[in-house]
Amino acid sequence: MTYEALLNEADSHQLTVKEKPLKQHDGLIIGNKIAIRKSIGTAIEKSCVLAEELGHHYTSSGNILDQSDTMNLNQEYRARLYCYNLKVGLMGIVQTYEHGCRNRCQNR
């Protein structure tokens, strides 16, 4: 999904997305507000960050910034899995296979 499509997805679920001058993180979600680091260079990178923050919205609860806690790591994993499915999905995997890709490092 493109950054624009993800912004529409967020809007349809009453989530506010703003680009902010974040210093420590590329993205944060608090309640129904998502902040994306303003200085991220491309819309592709922003779409990855926004997809993960949407994953946090749908799969996480509470403050999970302390990644030394295994429960927080588990929530981070679920949010990233949601992100991967949103960005690539099963059809993306099938299409890459149909184009001859057999592992993550193969280039043709």
ZISUL-V477366 format. One record per residue. RES is the residue in one letter. BURIAL is I if it has 16 or more other ideal C-beta (glycine too) atoms within 10 Angstrom, else O. Layout:
res & burial
RES & BURIAL
RES & BURIAL
//
This chain:
res & burial
M & I
T & O
Y & I
E & O
A & O
L & I
L & I
N & O
E & I
A & I
D & O
S & O
H & O
Q & O
L & I
T & O
V & I
K & O
E & O
K & O
P & O
L & I
K & O
Q & O
H & O
D & I
G & I
L & I
I & I
I & O
G & O
N & O
K & O
I & I
A & I
I & I
R & I
K & O
S & O
I & I
G & O
T & O
A & O
I & O
E & O
K & I
S & I
C & I
V & I
L & I
A & I
E & I
E & I
L & I
G & I
H & I
H & I
Y & O
T & I
S & I
S & O
G & O
N & O
I & I
L & O
D & O
Q & O
S & O
D & O
T & O
M & O
N & I
L & O
N & O
Q & I
E & I
Y & O
R & O
A & I
R & O
L & O
Y & I
C & I
Y & I
N & O
L & I
K & I
V & O
G & O
L & O
M & O
G & O
I & O
V & O
Q & O
T & O
Y & O
E & O
H & O
G & O
C & O
R & O
N & O
R & O
C & O
Q & O
N & O
R & O
//
